[in-house]
């Protein structure tokens, strides 16, 4: 099956946004994305398990090993965005048919001791030695749980470059007394040797020696085990960079959710960046995939002057992800924002007194795209559409032009807190622009067109992008499950 143009567009834009979001990103090969000290690639090819593994190994990687809830959540967030419905191979297999025990691609056992797994009930169901069933390998299925499928079946897959986050339990048996490390120097059972993450030589060099110099820690094939220890977070929280996030299943109104997060030492979660959005979506999927969650955005003081829980104005941040129907409040009633699960975890405004689950964060989060002026790369051309936009910006238009030959692009500016209250939003113009649309659910999706130059492409090794997320016109009204509101799914465009 050929990769969809929607997913290719999504990958280009997501990569352009993410390629400069982590200190280790510059070391990521090809089109892979950094997360917590490893790089992950989502090729659009569909291959059998063995061919997929070979693809990754030829690039000095492995099939992805989501050994912690944090890595698993991040991968799930990207899978949910992709809209692909036929499963992704990950690096779990059964190398010994005589002993059907799942093993990670690096040789470590799955779900032993304190290690993490997300197998569906009754999985993994590897065939026994006497079975005539074809070999089975592990994938992340469309329900976001892990299960087995025939290894020869073509599916998408995820590559991992680097050791990645490890489980929460240390294993001294993986440390060799001779100070050697890596797959060429295994310990008992064939598991690659490791360096002491809390000792004086925490890094494994490319030639398999533990040490602490730049040759051991900073080369492309080096592994710094001190960075792979999952940092401590409170119970129910998981780490993204220097911030802990938690999905909380308690029916609270917005004020109660604020208080509950503050009691944990944090705030309601603030998705200021696409990478944070991926992570939060994955956490919500694992916690309660059909529920909505409060997030830390509100305009209780002034209409359409939305601010984050830390006081940052939404208008000062590049990332926006409104649903088609939001923001829609003209009666000062819908002042608090939630992740709306059904249309694909877009932002939706609701009365603050409604009760639902909520997301908390402890730490600053990713804030690098807040406070800077928006720039439009010369390779980006936003395509006009006759459909009304989702109102992500209001109320004045400023025309900006970036670079020679660049298109003139409308950039909407918002009034700041303390200025004259804004007028009601203008009616949707007949010819406007939708900067970015992610695939939807249920076989329907929003779209983003692109020119021959590509959207958010890399030019001369540098990357630039503007992340503003929109969706197409909504159709198909259903009774809203909790609030008796209309739920609208995005429109498919060819």
C-alpha positions in Angstrom: 0.0 0.0 0.0 1.5 3.4 -1.0 1.9 5.9 1.8 -0.7 8.5 2.0 0.1 12.1 1.0 -1.5 13.2 4.2 1.0 11.3 6.3 4.0 12.3 4.2 2.9 16.0 4.7 2.5 15.3 8.4 6.0 13.8 8.6 7.6 16.8 6.9 5.9 19.3 9.1 6.5 17.4 12.3 10.1 16.8 11.5 10.6 20.5 10.7 9.1 21.4 14.1 10.9 18.7 16.1 14.3 18.5 14.6 15.6 21.4 16.8 13.7 20.5 20.0 16.3 18.4 21.9 20.0 18.6 22.6 20.6 15.3 20.9 18.5 16.0 17.8 21.6 17.0 15.8 22.9 13.5 16.1 19.7 11.8 14.9 20.1 10.1 11.5 17.9 10.9 8.5 14.4 11.8 9.3 14.4 10.4 12.9 13.1 12.4 15.8 14.8 12.7 19.2 13.1 11.7 22.4 14.7 11.3 25.8 18.2 10.5 24.4 17.3 8.2 21.6 16.1 8.9 18.0 12.9 7.3 16.5 12.1 7.0 12.8 8.7 6.3 11.4 9.3 5.1 7.7 6.2 5.1 5.5 7.2 1.8 3.9 5.2 -1.4 4.7 7.5 -4.3 5.3 7.5 -7.7 6.9 9.1 -8.0 10.3 12.5 -9.3 9.1 12.8 -6.8 6.4 11.8 -4.0 8.8 14.4 -5.1 11.3 17.0 -5.2 8.5 16.1 -1.7 7.4 16.8 -0.4 10.9 19.9 -2.5 11.4 21.4 -1.2 8.1 21.2 2.2 9.6 22.8 1.2 12.9 19.6 0.9 14.8 17.0 -1.6 15.9 13.2 -1.8 15.8 11.8 0.5 18.5 11.9 -0.8 22.1 9.3 1.2 24.2 10.6 -0.1 27.6 9.1 2.7 29.7 5.7 4.3 29.8 7.2 7.6 28.6 8.7 6.2 25.4 5.5 4.2 24.8 3.4 7.3 25.3 5.5 9.4 22.9 5.3 6.7 20.2 1.5 6.3 20.6 1.0 10.1 20.2 2.8 10.0 16.8 0.9 6.9 15.7 -2.4 8.5 16.7 -1.5 11.6 14.5 -0.6 9.4 11.6 -4.0 7.8 11.2 -2.5 4.6 9.9 -4.8 1.7 10.8 -2.8 -1.5 10.1 -0.3 -1.7 13.0 3.4 -0.8 13.5 6.1 -3.4 14.1 8.2 -2.9 17.3 11.3 -4.7 18.5 9.8 -7.7 20.4 10.2 -11.2 19.1 10.4 -14.8 20.2 13.9 -16.1 19.2 13.5 -19.5 20.8 10.3 -21.5 19.7 11.1 -24.0 22.4 10.6 -21.3 25.0 8.0 -18.8 23.9 9.1 -15.8 26.0 9.1 -12.4 24.4 12.5 -10.7 24.1 13.5 -7.1 23.1 15.6 -6.6 20.0 18.7 -6.0 22.2 18.3 -9.4 23.8 16.8 -8.3 27.1 13.6 -10.1 28.3 10.3 -8.2 28.2 8.2 -7.7 31.3 10.8 -9.3 33.7 11.2 -7.7 37.1 10.1 -4.1 36.9 10.0 -3.7 33.2 7.1 -2.2 31.4 4.8 -3.8 28.8 1.4 -2.9 27.2 0.3 -6.3 25.9 -3.4 -6.8 25.2 -5.2 -9.4 27.3 -4.1 -12.9 26.3 -0.9 -11.6 24.5 1.7 -12.3 23.5 0.4 -15.6 22.0 3.5 -17.0 20.3 2.9 -20.4 18.7 4.5 -23.4 20.4 7.3 -25.4 18.9 4.8 -28.1 17.6 2.4 -25.5 16.2 1.9 -25.2 12.4 1.2 -21.5 12.7 3.5 -19.2 10.9 6.0 -17.2 13.0 4.5 -14.4 15.0 6.0 -11.0 15.8 4.8 -8.1 17.9 3.2 -4.9 16.7 1.3 -1.9 18.2 -2.2 -2.5 16.9 -4.9 0.0 16.1 -6.2 -0.2 19.7 -2.7 1.0 20.8 -2.0 -2.3 22.6 0.8 -4.7 21.8 -0.2 -8.0 20.2 1.3 -10.6 17.8 0.7 -10.8 14.0 2.2 -13.0 11.3 5.8 -11.8 10.8 5.5 -11.9 7.0 2.6 -9.4 6.9 3.7 -6.0 5.6 3.2 -3.2 8.1 4.7 0.1 9.0 7.4 0.0 11.6 9.4 2.2 14.0 13.2 2.3 14.1 15.2 3.3 17.2 18.8 4.7 17.1 20.5 4.6 20.5 19.8 2.6 23.7 16.8 4.7 24.7 15.1 4.9 28.1 15.6 1.8 30.2 13.3 0.3 32.7 13.0 1.6 36.3 15.0 -1.3 37.8 18.8 -1.5 37.7 20.5 -4.8 36.9 24.1 -5.1 38.2 24.4 -8.4 36.2 24.6 -6.3 33.0 27.9 -4.7 34.1 31.0 -6.6 33.1 34.0 -6.6 35.5 36.4 -5.9 32.6 34.7 -2.6 31.8 33.6 -3.6 28.3 30.1 -2.9 27.0 27.7 -3.0 24.0 26.4 -5.8 21.8 29.9 -7.1 21.0 30.5 -7.7 24.7 27.5 -9.5 26.1 26.9 -10.8 29.6 25.3 -14.1 30.5 22.3 -14.8 28.3 23.6 -12.8 25.4 22.4 -9.4 26.8 24.7 -6.5 25.8 27.0 -5.3 28.6 26.4 -1.9 30.1 28.3 0.7 32.0 27.6 1.7 35.6 25.1 4.6 35.2 25.9 5.9 38.7 29.7 5.2 38.6 32.7 7.1 37.4 32.6 5.6 33.9 28.9 5.7 32.8 29.5 6.0 29.0 30.0 3.2 26.4 32.2 4.1 23.5 31.7 3.0 19.9 34.4 0.3 20.4 32.7 -1.0 23.5 34.7 0.5 26.5 33.2 2.2 29.5 34.6 5.7 30.3 33.7 9.3 30.9 35.6 11.2 28.2 34.1 12.8 25.1 35.2 9.8 23.1 33.0 7.6 25.4 30.0 9.9 25.8 29.6 12.3 22.8 30.2 10.2 19.7 27.3 9.3 17.4 27.4 5.6 18.5 28.2 6.3 22.2 25.8 5.5 24.9 25.7 7.6 28.2 23.9 5.3 30.6 23.6 8.1 33.2 21.1 9.7 30.8 19.1 6.5 30.4 18.1 6.2 34.0 14.4 7.3 34.1 14.4 10.4 36.4 12.2 10.2 39.4 8.7 11.5 39.0 5.8 11.3 41.6 3.6 8.2 41.4 1.4 8.4 38.3 3.7 10.9 36.4 6.1 10.3 33.5 9.1 12.3 32.3 9.5 14.3 29.1 12.8 16.1 29.3 12.9 18.0 32.6 9.1 17.9 33.2 6.8 15.2 34.7 3.3 14.8 33.3 0.4 12.8 34.6 -3.1 11.8 33.2 -5.6 11.8 36.1 -8.9 10.0 36.0 -11.0 12.0 38.5 -14.2 13.9 37.6 -13.2 17.4 38.6 -14.3 20.8 37.3 -11.5 23.1 36.1 -10.9 24.8 39.4 -10.8 21.5 41.3 -8.3 20.2 38.7 -6.1 23.3 39.2 -6.1 22.6 43.0 -5.3 18.9 42.5 -2.4 19.6 40.3 -1.1 22.3 42.7 -1.3 19.8 45.5 1.2 17.7 43.6 3.5 20.7 43.2 2.5 21.5 39.6 -0.1 23.0 37.3 -2.6 21.7 34.8 -0.6 20.5 31.8 0.3 23.1 29.1 0.9 21.7 25.6 2.9 24.6 24.2 4.8 22.4 21.7 4.1 19.6 19.3 6.4 17.3 21.1 4.5 17.8 24.4 1.3 17.2 22.5 2.5 13.8 21.2 3.5 12.9 24.8 0.2 14.0 26.4 -1.9 12.2 23.8 0.0 8.9 24.5 -0.5 9.3 28.2 -4.3 9.9 27.7 -4.6 6.9 25.4 -2.9 4.6 28.0 -5.0 6.0 30.9 -8.5 6.5 29.4 -8.7 6.5 25.5 -12.3 7.5 25.4 -12.3 10.3 27.9 -11.7 14.1 27.6 -9.1 15.8 29.8 -8.8 19.4 31.1 -5.6 21.2 30.0 -4.1 24.4 31.3 -5.6 27.0 28.9 -8.4 29.4 29.7 -9.9 32.8 28.9 -11.9 33.4 32.1 -10.7 37.0 32.4 -11.1 38.3 28.8 -12.8 36.6 25.9 -10.4 35.2 23.3 -7.3 36.2 25.4 -6.5 32.6 26.1 -3.6 32.1 28.5 -1.8 29.1 29.9 -1.8 28.1 33.5 1.6 29.8 34.0 0.3 33.2 32.6 1.8 32.8 29.2 -0.5 34.1 26.5 -1.5 31.5 23.9 -1.0 34.1 21.2 2.7 34.2 22.0 3.2 30.5 21.3 3.5 29.0 17.8 1.6 25.8 18.5 -2.2 25.9 18.4 -4.6 22.9 18.0 -8.2 24.1 18.1 -11.0 21.8 17.0 -13.3 23.0 14.2 -15.9 24.3 16.6 -13.4 26.2 18.9 -12.9 28.8 20.3 -16.6 29.6 20.0 -17.5 31.5 23.2 -19.5 34.7 22.7 -21.5 34.6 26.0 -18.5 34.2 28.3 -19.5 30.6 29.2 -17.0 28.4 27.4 -13.8 29.6 29.1 -11.8 26.4 29.9 -10.1 24.1 27.4 -10.0 20.4 27.2 -8.5 17.7 25.0 -11.4 16.4 23.0 -10.8 12.6 22.5 -13.3 11.8 19.8 -12.2 14.0 16.9 -8.5 13.2 17.5 -7.5 15.1 20.7 -8.0 18.6 19.5 -8.6 21.5 21.8 -12.2 22.4 22.6 -13.6 25.0 24.9 -16.1 24.0 27.6 -17.8 25.6 30.6 -15.4 25.5 33.5 -17.9 24.0 35.9 -18.2 20.7 33.8 -16.3 17.8 35.3 -13.9 15.5 33.6 -10.4 14.0 33.8 -7.4 16.3 33.7 -3.7 16.5 32.9 -1.1 17.8 35.3 2.6 18.8 34.8 5.4 19.4 37.3 8.1 21.5 35.7 8.4 24.1 33.1 7.6 22.0 30.0 8.9 22.9 26.5 8.6 26.7 26.1 11.0 27.5 23.3 8.3 28.4 20.7 6.6 30.9 23.0 7.5 34.6 23.0 9.2 34.7 19.6 7.8 36.2 16.5 6.4 33.8 13.9 8.5 33.3 10.9 7.5 31.7 7.6 10.2 29.6 5.7 10.6 30.6 2.1 9.8 26.9 1.2 6.4 27.1 2.8 3.3 28.2 0.8 -0.1 28.0 2.5 -2.7 26.9 0.1 -6.0 28.9 0.0 -9.3 27.0 0.5 -12.9 28.0 0.2 -13.8 26.3 3.4 -14.3 28.4 6.6 -11.3 28.0 9.0 -11.3 26.8 12.5 -10.9 30.1 14.4 -7.5 29.7 15.9 -6.6 33.4 15.6 -8.3 36.7 15.8 -9.1 39.6 15.3 -6.7 41.5 13.0 -4.7 40.5 10.0 -1.1 41.5 9.5 0.5 40.7 6.1 4.1 39.5 6.3 6.5 38.4 3.7 9.6 36.3 4.5 12.4 36.1 2.0 12.7 36.8 -1.7 9.9 35.3 -3.7 8.0 34.2 -0.6 4.2 34.2 -0.5 2.4 36.8 1.4 0.8 35.0 4.3 -1.9 36.3 6.7 -0.7 36.2 10.3 -3.5 36.8 12.8 -2.6 38.8 15.9 -4.4 38.7 19.3 -5.0 41.5 21.7 -2.9 41.3 24.9 -4.2 41.2 28.4 -4.8 44.7 29.6 -5.6 46.2 26.3 -9.0 47.3 25.1 -11.4 44.3 25.0 -11.5 42.8 21.5 -14.6 43.0 19.3 -16.5 39.9 18.4 -14.7 37.7 15.8 -15.2 38.5 12.2 -17.2 36.1 10.0 -15.1 33.5 8.2 -13.8 35.0 4.9 -14.6 33.2 1.7 -10.9 32.6 0.9 -8.6 31.9 3.8 -5.7 29.7 4.8 -5.4 26.6 7.0 -1.8 26.3 8.0 -1.6 22.7 9.1 -4.2 19.9 9.4 -3.5 16.5 11.0 -5.3 13.3 10.0 -8.6 12.7 11.9 -10.3 9.5 13.0 -13.0 7.1 11.8 -11.8 7.1 8.2 -12.1 10.9 7.9 -9.3 13.4 8.0 -8.4 17.0 7.5 -5.9 17.8 4.8 -3.1 20.1 4.1 -2.0 20.8 0.5 1.6 21.4 -0.3 3.6 22.9 -3.2 6.2 21.1 -5.1 8.9 22.5 -2.8 7.3 20.6 0.2 6.0 22.0 3.5 8.6 22.5 6.2 11.4 20.9 4.2 15.1 21.1 5.2 17.1 23.6 3.2 20.9 23.6 3.5 20.8 21.6 6.7 18.6 24.1 8.5 15.0 23.6 9.4 12.1 26.1 10.0 8.5 25.6 10.5 5.4 27.2 11.9 3.2 24.9 13.9 -0.4 25.9 13.8 -2.9 23.1 13.7 -6.3 23.3 12.2 -9.0 20.9 10.9 -11.4 20.9 8.1 -15.1 21.7 8.1 -17.1 19.4 10.5 -19.9 17.1 9.4 -21.9 14.3 10.9 -23.4 15.6 14.1 -23.7 13.1 17.0 -25.0 13.6 20.5 -22.2 14.6 22.8 -21.6 11.8 25.4 -21.4 14.0 28.4 -22.4 17.5 27.7 -25.1 17.1 25.1 -23.2 19.1 22.6 -22.6 18.4 18.9 -19.5 16.4 18.0 -18.1 17.0 14.6 -15.7 14.9 12.6 -13.3 16.4 10.1 -14.2 16.3 6.4 -12.1 14.2 4.0 -10.7 16.0 1.0 -9.1 14.2 -1.9 
